[in-house]
Amino acid sequence: MCLFYFSLMTVHRSEGLEWPVVAVVDLARQTRSDDSPILLDPEIGAALKGTDSNTDDSSCLFRLLRYQKARRESDEHRRVLYVATTRARDYLILTATKSKGDSGSESKTSIGLLTAGLTSAGITTEEWPFSREDSLPPVAVELPAVHRDVKAYLDPIEVIPSVLPVTSLAAYEECPLKFHYSNVEGHPGLSTGGSSIPIRRGNLVHFALQHDIQTARELGNFDRSLHPRFVHEALDLANRFRSDPVYAAFRGDGVEHEVPISLRLGRFDFSGRIDLLGAGFVVDFKTGRRDREPGYQLQLLLYALAAPREKYVLAYLSEGDIARYSPEQLKTHLPRVEAILDGISAGDYQAKPSEKLCERCRYRKICPASMASSLSTNLKNQSPYDDAPGNPADSIEDEDEVDLDP
Ligand code: SF4
């Protein structure tokens, strides 16, 4: 007997996973245009739309906010499309309905974005004309009645995160409350603007190395709203890996980039991507400072459990340096992992405020511990751009919570 299984899921749920065959459907659907009468930006402010729809008499501020919003949405659209189309191991099936004449709007669709690349790669499309015979109408199914005892649960329900990123152990060790915001509540945090720059620059470093991108012009296409200065910085860091002798042993054929891994520890599932996997080594690129190394050791330990190799390497690209670990060295940190998992299982999310950590925390504006402490005085005076690259904000979170899918 031959059995086929398929998973139906959103693109966001599919991040970090891979299947032999993937179908990405409905690529001709247009994104809805935003007609909000008011736009808000935490750094710039709020603006109201003008009243005359014929002449668009909206203020400059409104137009700026509308432009920025459209750019962000466009970048997110491209990112999600990239994730969707890179989940397949053997076959990728793309489907789209045929345009009904408004060819100008095609560029706003996913298939419109892909068409030039598909054409230049020599990939032709196959047309499936609509046929009423082949279109099965939905069949009404009568579901059997289910009788269950209904119980009311009045006690708080224990919330355990289902799948944790490999960087989350270090995040818990730094501040359990921050871990709770991020991994239990799924709160995105309130930082915007400058605070995301180290993450975006780190993403571009990964992109450049994974796709062998050599020019800032090409690299900038992956994050078009990022200032060129940071795109050049990302390319410089990628070039350092390509040329510095200290990384020579980790270059060459036979290495794989961005390899998905998953593993289970106790009741917790972890997932992540190994930056570079060779026959005898694992390399993790770091674009920040190396004083976060105790946290990185936990991340490498999970890699060692999921992908056994002879050595595990942190490549500090800003410094042109490396840190090397054997599997045995990493396994000495298992008690730390056990203590963290016990803490999460027990629901222990006590805040651990510290000036250094809180000043770059994206939850600082909602965190009671931060607001109650004297830190808040300093933080209130802080510019939103204080955590640009080169500042202490280039943290474990900044570079490891890679929010593209490089
Ligand atoms: S602001 Fe400080 S104490 Fe609050 S969650 Fe962030 S790191 Fe923890």
Residues whose N, C-alpha, C, O or C-beta is under 5 A from the ligand:
A	BS01	SF4	C175 L177 K178 A351 K352 P353 S354 L357 C358 C361 Y363 R364 C367 A369 S370
